[in-house]
Structure formats: structure tokens, C-alpha cells
């Protein structure tokens, strides 16, 4: 059950109308990295973990709900940045702030041109936000990533928070309004906070690498194919020990020759690793059984009920206590 408090989480303000920036800000309203995408992604992901990971279910629902509040902040800011557009469509009344921008024909034409950089503001929404990105492309459910494995979903969410953060960072370069910048900085900061929350949640799942259940093939998990000519770049991605599996990187300097000699890699032997096909198979069976048991044990048998309504249960117990005994 959602409960809407009419006050915004953050006191969004603008100093003056700015239709051009309103259009840019739509990217965080209905764009692929925006607040609606984040809210729907975490909201959708949460369902699958209600019983198996109730603590992560709570985390995802809390952050999803906060993302809806951020969507409200973005929408409110867009609306304030479009102050006067709706009135201009109906009638220009004396005393409106918009008249100061329209006191000359050239200014009026400039203002209308700026608003028309996103024609939806005029021809569809009448001066309000639309569920689109900055170019008018409608929001899509295809933006949502929910794969049913918590280690995968949490990594997707860390990526989503990273992309949203950098978009706010870019947006701050296109406005001189101190109030708007203050709002954007708050929203950007919450992306950083959420990233850390998802990262911390991921660290509580053991094992969490590789994502999912099945281990990787030890013949190919530590090979680096040198597929470009020119500067030979080296780093921890192709030299030394791999960060997660702790295997020694094997650089294939002549990929074509190597592929031919190993019959398309099918006859390649594992090198630089202690993992074998047997240990991989044993670990796969062990983790699959463990995760399967967790799910089966968490899902109640027989009739299912999503919520327990503890307040109702306590009220019933209290009523029974207060009821006088009959003689």
C-alpha cells in the first residue's frame, strides 16, 4: 500500500522559467536512465525475493518508493521551469511572470521557439512533463532489467545508479539556476547512496561471483585475446591475477593461430588455474542444491498469502484478552 505525502522529499525550487532546460530534464523523468525506470526496475525485481531474501525485498521496495518520490521532484521541477507555457496557450494575463519574457515580439518568438524544442509541451501536455525522454521518445518497459537472480539484479542496479548519477552530473552543466542545481545535486547524491546500498547488499550474498549459479569453464575464464594492433596495453585485466577467480591471466598473442591449433578452442587445456572440470561440476551441484533448498524452504506450502497484517493479528489478540470469560 502506498501512502502519498504531499510534501516533496526535497524542497525543489526554480528562480525563473527555462523551457530549454525543462526539455533536457525530461531525460530523468521518462528516459532510459531516469527515475521512472529506476522505480519500476527495483519494484519489479523485488517480487521474486519476497520469501527467499526478505531483507533485500525490503531494500528494493524502499529504494523503489524513494525513486517514485524523486520522479515527483523531477516532474515538479519541470512544471516550474515551464511556468507560463500553459497560460500562454490559453491567454496572456497581465501580472504573470511570463509577460516579462513576452513584452516584445522577438522575445515572444524566442520563448515559443524554446518551448517548441520539445513540441509535446505545447501540442500534447499543455505545459507539463511528459513520460518521454528529452527527444520525445516514450518511456518503455524495455528499460527495466529484472533477471530473477539477486546477484545479477543488484549489479544491474549499481549500473543503473551509475548511469543516472552521470546524467545528473551532465545536466548540472546546462543550467545556471542555483535552485535547480541544488535539486540536481541532491538527486545525484541519492544515486551515490543507492549504489552503496546495492553494493553492500551484494556483499552479503555468498558466493556472489560469477553472477548466477554455474561456474565458468576453467579453460577460458582467464584468457585475454590480443585482437588489436598497435599499442600493446597491459594492466590488471590481462596481467597478473584475475580479481575474482584469482587465476593467472593467459595472453593469447596470436588468436588466429591459437584458435586453429586448438580446433576452435575445443581442445584447449586449462592453464594458470587450480580449477578443474570436476571441481566446477561439484561446485555447480552444491550451489544449485543450496539455492534450490533456500527457495523451497522459503515458499509456504498450501494457501499463499502475501501479507501477514501484524497490526490486525495484534488487534485480534488484544480483543481476545479484553473479552470477559463466561461462567
Order of alpha helices (4+ residues) and beta strands (2+ residues): alpha-alpha-alpha-alpha-alpha-alpha-alpha-alpha-alpha-beta-beta-alpha-alpha-alpha
